[in-house]
Amino acid sequence: MIPVELIKKKREGEALSPDELQHFVNGYVNSEIPDYQMAAWLMAVYFQGMSDSEMKEFTRVMVHSGTVVDLSFIPGIKVDKHSTGGVGDKVSIILAPLVAACGVPVPMISGRGLGHTGGTLDKLESIPGFRTDLDIDAYKKTIEKIGVVMIGQTKDIAPADKKMYALRDVTATVECIPLIAGSIMSKKLSEGIDALVLDVKTGSGAFMREKNEAIELAKTLINVGDAFGIRTVGFITDMNQPLGNAVGNWLEVEECIRCLKGDTVQDLMEVTYRLAGAMIYLGEKAATIEEGESVAREAIESGAAYEKFLQLVNEQGGDTSYIENPAKYKKAQYREEVVLGMEGFVREIDNYGIGLAGLVTGAGRRKVVDSIDYTAGIIIHKKIGDRVGKNEPIATVYGNNRTGIEDAVHRVTKAYRLSDSDVQPPQHIYGMVDKDGYNEY
């Protein structure tokens, strides 16, 4: 097969056969097909899409480009969760130990920050000593021992996706539903799970800004999951403002610790409990999602979820003294309050702008090789619907670079829009998607 012919075929809107997809993807993994030809094919897919059968085959080829982990020796239904990413989205750090504390094994492979969105791995690695680079043997042993593990994608799991994703990030082909679906599901299908809960975000801080696009992506992911025997459900959740109040790695971990200890950050825990309820239900530890939510709340109230988090941190090399006493963590050198100098009600927040503000504090990466300042970030004080006094701060910015702090303050200021009259806070969860379709809440 000649690569240029396969690129042309996709450019003309034709579907590639299973053999052609296997040849093209595996050729790229083996460096027989260069970056520039894969980039051309990805752009053709971006504009022409894929048929359902082609997308499923594409996913299958990516899954089998590496190791498929077998966790059948571990009792119980293994359930994971995937979020499409957002600003302040720290749900996984609470959710994984919470669900494991309820008796459902949670093998979780997460990602790093991308653009304006934060990454679970970066947040976990802000905990001194915490290792996310476990190999597959250690991954298996950890899930067997404590019922939960949180690692990054290894070189053995879906290497086609790992290589292709890096190329998509620099060729403007990220926001493409077949490519997103193949990327997400190839990792999830490789990690040894039996069921999957999706958190598909929509709004100004999400990759899927329009709700109908988020629903379409959720349906596509569920279709692929079901085709591979992975029971999959999804929720469409709001990303028009940060989730919770903290944006930035250690700041978000601190917020998670408080939530695991029983403090209620309303929007964050509403989403967390709903996802937990679905995972506990799919793991057959509850008869309904609602019952699963009740089980999850009990695990927070009893302290079982917090104890499981301590276990997880300890097992993956983290220093639990920072979890038990977060105040000992090193503080950022600078902090600056953001004051609008006007009063009213928060009508709108440009969440993409907040994400970029977090990035310029040092909490994110502009380039892959950049290091992260774990102490940097933003604490949001005012969210949509809140009243703001003339001299009342809407946020506090933290960092160790004065120029970055000034830039972040400017970006946060620009992100806020006020109204003279009352504003209704947004809905946090819009609806649920399963194999039968979308149900609006």
C-alpha positions in Angstrom: 0.0 0.0 0.0 1.3 3.5 -0.9 0.7 6.1 1.8 -0.1 8.9 -0.5 -2.9 6.9 -2.1 -4.5 6.3 1.4 -4.2 10.1 2.1 -5.9 10.9 -1.2 -8.6 8.3 -0.5 -9.5 9.9 2.8 -9.2 13.4 1.3 -11.9 12.4 -1.2 -14.2 11.3 1.7 -13.8 7.6 1.2 -13.5 5.1 4.1 -10.3 3.2 4.5 -10.6 -0.6 4.8 -9.4 -2.4 8.0 -6.2 -3.5 6.2 -5.5 0.0 5.0 -6.0 1.5 8.5 -3.8 -1.1 10.0 -1.1 -0.5 7.5 -1.2 3.3 7.9 -1.4 3.5 11.7 1.2 0.7 12.3 3.4 2.1 9.7 3.4 5.4 11.5 4.1 3.7 14.9 7.1 1.9 13.3 8.4 5.2 11.7 7.8 3.8 8.2 5.3 6.6 7.6 6.7 10.1 8.4 5.0 12.8 10.4 4.2 14.9 7.4 2.2 12.2 5.8 0.3 11.3 9.0 -0.4 15.1 9.5 -1.9 15.2 6.0 -4.1 12.2 6.7 -5.2 13.7 10.1 -6.2 16.9 8.4 -8.2 14.9 5.8 -10.0 13.1 8.6 -10.6 16.5 10.3 -12.5 17.7 7.2 -14.0 14.4 5.9 -14.7 12.5 9.2 -15.1 8.8 9.5 -17.9 6.3 9.1 -19.0 4.4 12.2 -17.3 1.2 11.1 -14.1 3.0 10.1 -13.9 4.8 13.4 -14.4 1.5 15.3 -11.7 -0.2 13.3 -9.4 2.9 13.7 -9.9 2.5 17.5 -9.2 -1.2 17.4 -6.0 -0.7 15.5 -4.8 1.9 18.0 -5.7 -0.4 20.9 -3.7 -3.3 19.4 -0.7 -1.1 18.6 0.5 -1.9 22.1 -0.3 -3.9 25.2 -3.9 -4.7 26.3 -3.8 -5.1 30.1 -5.6 -8.1 31.6 -7.1 -7.4 35.0 -9.4 -10.4 35.0 -7.5 -11.8 38.1 -8.9 -8.9 40.2 -12.4 -9.6 41.5 -15.2 -7.2 40.7 -16.2 -5.0 37.8 -13.4 -2.6 37.0 -14.7 0.9 36.3 -12.9 4.1 35.1 -14.0 7.7 34.4 -12.8 10.0 31.7 -13.3 13.8 31.4 -12.8 15.7 28.2 -11.1 18.4 30.3 -11.6 21.8 31.6 -10.5 24.6 34.0 -10.4 23.6 37.6 -11.5 20.0 36.8 -10.0 18.1 39.7 -12.8 15.5 40.0 -10.7 12.5 39.4 -8.5 13.1 42.5 -11.6 12.9 44.7 -13.5 10.4 42.6 -11.0 7.5 42.2 -10.4 6.9 45.9 -14.1 7.6 46.7 -15.4 4.9 44.4 -12.6 2.5 45.4 -13.7 3.0 49.1 -17.1 1.9 48.0 -15.8 -1.5 46.8 -15.4 -0.8 43.0 -11.9 -1.3 41.6 -10.8 1.9 39.8 -7.8 1.6 37.3 -7.3 5.1 36.0 -5.0 6.3 33.3 -4.9 10.1 33.1 -3.3 12.8 31.1 -1.3 16.0 31.5 -2.5 19.6 31.0 -3.3 20.6 27.4 -3.4 24.2 26.4 -5.7 26.1 28.8 -6.9 23.0 30.6 -5.2 21.3 33.6 -4.1 17.7 33.8 -4.7 15.1 36.5 -1.1 13.9 36.3 0.4 17.3 36.9 -1.9 17.8 39.9 -1.0 14.5 41.4 2.7 15.1 40.9 2.4 18.3 42.9 2.2 16.0 45.9 5.9 15.5 46.9 7.1 12.0 45.8 3.9 10.9 44.0 4.8 8.7 41.1 2.5 8.5 38.0 5.0 6.6 35.9 4.4 3.1 37.2 5.0 0.3 34.7 2.2 -2.2 33.9 3.4 -4.7 36.6 3.3 -2.0 39.3 -0.1 -0.8 37.9 -1.5 -4.3 38.3 -0.1 -4.8 41.8 -1.4 -1.5 43.0 -4.9 -2.0 41.8 -4.9 -5.5 43.3 -3.5 -4.3 46.7 -5.6 -1.2 47.3 -8.4 -1.2 44.7 -7.3 2.0 42.9 -4.3 3.3 40.8 -3.7 6.5 39.0 -1.0 6.6 36.3 -0.1 8.2 33.0 -0.1 6.5 29.6 2.9 4.2 29.4 4.9 3.5 26.2 3.2 0.1 26.0 -0.4 1.3 26.2 -1.8 2.6 22.8 1.5 3.9 21.5 -0.2 4.9 18.3 -2.4 7.3 20.2 0.5 8.7 22.2 2.5 9.5 19.0 -0.5 10.7 17.0 -1.8 12.9 19.8 1.4 14.8 20.0 1.1 15.5 16.2 -2.5 16.5 16.5 -1.7 19.0 19.1 0.6 20.9 16.7 -1.4 20.5 13.5 -4.7 22.0 14.6 -6.5 18.6 14.4 -7.4 18.1 18.1 -11.1 19.2 17.8 -12.3 16.3 15.6 -14.8 13.8 17.0 -13.6 10.6 15.3 -10.0 11.4 16.4 -11.0 12.4 19.9 -13.1 9.2 20.2 -10.3 7.0 18.9 -7.8 8.7 21.2 -9.9 8.4 24.4 -11.3 4.9 23.8 -8.0 3.3 22.7 -6.4 4.2 26.1 -9.5 3.1 28.0 -9.9 -0.1 26.1 -6.3 -0.9 26.8 -6.3 -0.5 30.5 -8.3 -3.5 31.6 -11.7 -1.9 32.5 -15.2 -3.4 32.2 -17.2 -0.2 32.3 -16.6 3.5 31.8 -18.3 6.8 32.9 -17.7 9.8 30.8 -17.8 13.5 31.8 -18.2 15.4 28.6 -17.8 19.1 29.3 -19.3 22.0 27.3 -19.0 25.8 27.5 -16.3 28.5 27.2 -13.7 26.5 29.0 -14.3 23.2 27.2 -13.0 21.8 23.9 -16.6 21.2 22.9 -18.1 24.7 23.4 -21.5 23.9 22.1 -23.8 21.5 24.0 -24.9 19.7 20.8 -21.3 18.9 20.0 -20.7 17.5 23.5 -23.8 15.3 23.1 -22.6 14.1 19.7 -19.1 13.2 21.2 -20.7 11.4 24.1 -22.9 9.3 21.8 -19.9 8.5 19.7 -17.8 7.4 22.7 -20.7 5.3 24.0 -21.2 3.7 20.6 -17.5 2.7 20.5 -17.5 1.5 24.1 -20.5 -0.7 23.5 -19.0 -2.2 20.3 -16.0 -3.4 22.4 -18.1 -4.8 25.2 -17.4 -1.9 27.6 -20.6 -0.7 29.3 -20.4 3.1 28.9 -22.5 6.0 30.1 -21.9 9.8 29.9 -22.9 13.0 31.5 -22.9 16.5 29.9 -21.5 19.0 32.4 -21.0 22.7 32.5 -17.6 24.3 31.8 -18.7 28.0 31.5 -16.8 28.7 34.8 -14.1 26.9 36.8 -15.2 23.8 38.6 -14.8 24.4 42.2 -12.7 27.5 43.3 -9.1 26.4 42.8 -7.2 26.6 39.4 -3.6 25.3 39.6 -2.0 22.1 40.7 -1.4 22.1 44.4 -4.2 24.6 45.0 -6.5 22.0 43.4 -5.1 19.1 45.4 -5.7 21.2 48.6 -9.3 21.7 47.5 -9.7 17.9 46.9 -8.3 17.2 50.4 -10.9 19.4 52.0 -13.7 17.8 49.9 -12.5 14.3 50.9 -12.6 15.4 54.5 -16.3 16.4 54.1 -16.2 20.1 53.1 -18.7 20.8 50.4 -17.7 22.8 47.3 -21.2 22.7 45.8 -20.6 22.5 42.1 -17.5 20.3 42.4 -19.2 17.8 44.7 -22.5 17.7 42.7 -20.6 16.6 39.6 -18.4 14.2 41.7 -21.3 12.5 43.4 -23.2 12.0 40.2 -20.2 10.4 38.4 -19.4 8.3 41.5 -23.1 7.2 41.7 -22.8 6.0 38.1 -19.5 4.2 38.6 -20.8 2.5 41.8 -24.0 1.5 39.9 -22.0 0.1 36.9 -19.7 -1.7 39.4 -22.9 -3.4 40.8 -22.5 -2.0 44.3 -25.8 -0.1 44.0 -29.1 -0.9 42.3 -29.4 2.6 40.8 -27.2 5.7 40.1 -29.1 7.5 42.9 -28.4 4.8 45.3 -24.8 4.9 44.2 -24.7 8.6 45.1 -26.0 7.8 48.6 -23.3 5.2 49.0 -20.6 7.7 47.9 -21.9 10.3 50.3 -21.6 7.8 53.2 -18.0 7.1 52.2 -17.1 10.8 52.5 -19.0 11.2 55.8 -17.4 8.1 57.3 -13.9 9.2 56.3 -13.4 6.0 54.2 -12.8 8.0 51.0 -10.1 10.2 52.7 -8.4 7.1 54.1 -8.4 5.5 50.7 -6.7 8.6 49.2 -4.0 8.4 51.9 -3.5 4.8 50.9 -3.2 5.7 47.2 -0.7 8.5 47.9 1.4 6.3 50.1 1.3 3.4 47.7 2.5 5.5 44.8 5.4 7.1 46.7 3.8 10.3 47.8 4.5 12.0 51.2 1.2 11.7 53.1 2.3 14.3 55.6 1.4 17.0 53.1 -2.1 15.5 52.8 -2.5 15.4 56.5 -1.1 18.9 57.0 -1.4 20.9 53.7 -0.3 24.1 55.5 3.4 22.8 55.5 3.5 23.0 51.6 5.7 25.8 50.2 3.7 28.9 49.4 4.0 31.0 46.2 6.2 34.1 46.6 3.6 36.5 45.3 -0.2 36.9 45.6 -2.4 39.5 44.1 -6.1 40.1 44.6 -8.2 40.9 41.5 -10.7 43.8 42.1 -13.0 45.0 39.3 -13.7 48.3 41.0 -17.4 48.1 40.1 -20.4 46.3 41.6 -23.1 44.0 40.3 -23.8 40.4 39.7 -21.5 38.0 37.8 -23.3 37.4 34.5 -20.6 35.7 32.6 -17.0 34.3 32.9 -14.8 33.6 29.9 -13.5 30.4 31.3 -11.0 30.0 28.4 -9.5 33.3 29.6 -9.4 32.0 33.2 -7.6 28.9 31.9 -5.0 31.0 30.1 -4.6 33.2 33.2 -3.7 30.0 35.2 -1.2 29.1 32.5 0.6 32.4 32.6 1.0 32.2 36.4 3.2 29.2 35.8 0.6 26.6 36.6 0.5 25.3 33.0 2.8 24.7 30.0 3.2 26.9 26.9 5.5 24.2 25.4 5.8 20.4 26.2 9.3 20.9 27.7 8.2 23.7 30.1 8.3 22.9 33.8 5.3 23.6 36.1 5.2 25.8 39.2 3.0 23.6 41.4 2.3 26.5 43.9 1.0 28.9 41.2 -2.6 29.4 40.2 -5.8 31.2 41.0 -8.5 31.0 43.7 -11.9 32.1 42.4 -14.0 34.0 44.9 -16.9 35.0 42.8 -18.8 32.8 40.3 -21.8 33.2 38.0 -24.8 34.6 40.0 -22.7 35.9 42.9 -22.9 39.6 43.9 -19.7 41.6 43.7 -19.1 44.7 45.9 -17.1 47.6 44.4 -13.9 46.8 46.3 -14.5 43.1 46.8 -12.0 40.7 45.2 -13.3 38.3 42.6 -10.1 36.2 42.7 -6.6 35.9 44.1 -3.7 35.1 41.9 -0.6 33.2 43.1 2.8 32.7 41.5 6.6 33.2 41.7 6.9 35.4 38.6 5.8 39.0 38.9 5.3 39.5 35.2 3.2 36.3 35.0 1.1 37.5 38.0 0.4 40.9 36.3 -0.6 39.2 33.1 -2.9 36.8 35.0 -4.6 39.6 36.9 -5.3 41.4 33.5 -6.7 38.2 32.0 -9.0 37.4 35.0 -10.3 41.0 35.0 -11.1 40.7 31.3 -12.8 37.4 31.8 -15.6 38.7 34.0 -18.9 40.4 32.9 -21.3 41.9 35.4 -25.0 42.6 35.4 -27.0 45.2 37.4 -29.7 42.6 38.1 -29.8 39.2 39.7 -28.3 36.4 37.6 -29.4 32.7 37.8 -26.4 30.4 38.5 -25.8 27.8 35.7 -26.9 24.2 35.8 -23.9 22.0 36.6 -25.1 18.8 35.0 -27.2 19.1 31.8 -28.1 15.5 31.2 -27.1 11.9 30.8 -26.2 10.0 27.6 -26.5 6.2 27.3 -27.0 3.7 24.5 -30.6 4.8 24.3 -29.8 8.5 23.7 -29.7 11.8 25.6 -31.9 12.6 28.6 -32.0 16.3 29.6 -32.2 17.0 33.3 
